[in-house]
Amino acid sequence: MNKISSKHTPGPWKIGKRDIDDNSLLVLGTENTKNNKCSHIARVEPRHCYNNDQEANARLIAAAPELFQELYNLLYTPENYITPEAHPAAVAVIAKVAQLKYRRV
């Protein structure tokens, strides 16, 4: 597996406990596994006018580093049949996240 370098907090990210004050969910990233310190990635607030999609949104955010890495692996691992040239939108997403220069041809 190829590991791509990016400026985001490395995964895994997890959903923390609900904030008692405003009922929001916190998405946390493990910053230092030796000391088990976590960094605050996002606060997902409840949306009262919609169906309760708060937990689904928090799960999607928490899965972002793994999704990003797997997409990268699909495109850039030699034994895969998926090629970057065949999926320019996926390449553009990787470039956007990793802040790489990418230009559609």
Secondary structure, DSSP 8 states (H G I E B T S, - for coil): ------SS--S-EEEEEE-TTT--EEEEEEEETTTTEEEEEEEE---TTSSS-HHHHHHHHHHHHHHHHHHHHHHH-TT-S--GGG-HHHHHHHHHHHT------
